[in-house]
Amino acid sequence: MFSQTTTKNLIASFQFLFSVAFLIPEMWRGAVHFPPKKTLVFFSLPAFLYFISNNTAVHVQVYLDPASFQVRTLNSSYKKRS
């Protein structure tokens, strides 16, 4: 049985593991300098919102067929001109 939620979570987990795997050797060489905490917060907020948006879309797709999902997404983001 195919689960979109499981697939997306597995992909995100593999991306994280690869990122950490490539970060560790750079840290051992001393080539990594972390930005201030304020900068990290500014970058983490959009990432968290993107995470919520993607997971919401996956759960909505369970109840809608792909064509209806696209039409509803496009209609909700379209702004009418006055």
VMD Tcl script that draws the C-alpha trace (Angstrom):
set ca {
  {0.00 0.00 0.00}
  {1.37 3.42 -1.02}
  {1.28 6.25 1.49}
  {2.15 9.76 0.33}
  {2.78 10.92 3.87}
  {5.25 8.11 4.53}
  {6.99 8.75 1.22}
  {7.43 12.47 1.89}
  {8.68 11.81 5.41}
  {11.18 9.22 4.16}
  {12.47 11.60 1.49}
  {12.84 14.41 4.04}
  {14.64 12.04 6.43}
  {17.10 10.95 3.73}
  {17.75 14.57 2.78}
  {18.48 15.40 6.40}
  {20.80 12.39 6.81}
  {22.74 13.27 3.66}
  {23.05 16.88 4.80}
  {24.42 15.83 8.18}
  {26.72 13.28 6.54}
  {28.25 16.02 4.36}
  {28.32 18.57 7.21}
  {30.31 16.46 9.68}
  {33.54 16.29 7.61}
  {33.35 20.03 7.02}
  {32.98 20.62 10.76}
  {36.04 18.44 11.48}
  {38.10 20.58 9.11}
  {36.87 23.75 10.80}
  {35.37 25.09 7.58}
  {31.91 25.65 9.08}
  {31.01 28.90 10.81}
  {27.49 29.13 12.15}
  {25.51 32.37 11.81}
  {24.05 34.21 14.81}
  {20.93 32.74 16.45}
  {18.79 35.63 15.18}
  {19.60 34.66 11.58}
  {18.79 31.01 12.30}
  {15.36 32.02 13.64}
  {14.65 34.10 10.53}
  {15.45 31.11 8.31}
  {13.67 28.52 10.44}
  {10.31 30.31 10.45}
  {9.74 30.06 6.65}
  {11.00 26.47 6.74}
  {8.45 25.59 9.41}
  {5.63 27.26 7.44}
  {6.69 25.35 4.32}
  {6.62 22.12 6.36}
  {3.06 22.86 7.53}
  {1.94 23.75 4.00}
  {3.34 20.54 2.48}
  {1.82 18.29 5.15}
  {-1.54 20.02 4.87}
  {-1.50 19.50 1.10}
  {-0.77 15.79 1.54}
  {-3.68 15.35 3.95}
  {-6.06 17.34 1.70}
  {-5.13 15.16 -1.29}
  {-6.54 12.16 0.58}
  {-10.02 13.66 0.22}
  {-9.71 15.29 -3.23}
  {-8.75 13.92 -6.60}
  {-5.70 15.64 -8.20}
  {-7.71 17.75 -10.66}
  {-10.00 19.15 -7.96}
  {-7.01 19.85 -5.73}
  {-5.30 21.87 -8.48}
  {-8.45 23.84 -9.29}
  {-9.06 24.67 -5.62}
  {-5.40 25.63 -5.11}
  {-5.35 27.89 -8.16}
  {-8.68 29.50 -7.30}
  {-7.64 30.25 -3.73}
  {-4.39 31.92 -4.82}
  {-5.94 33.94 -7.67}
  {-6.67 37.57 -6.80}
  {-9.41 39.34 -8.71}
  {-8.59 42.74 -10.09}
  {-10.81 45.58 -8.97}
}
mol new
graphics top color blue
foreach p $ca { graphics top sphere $p radius 0.5 }
foreach p [lrange $ca 0 end-1] q [lrange $ca 1 end] { graphics top cylinder $p $q radius 0.2 }
display resetview
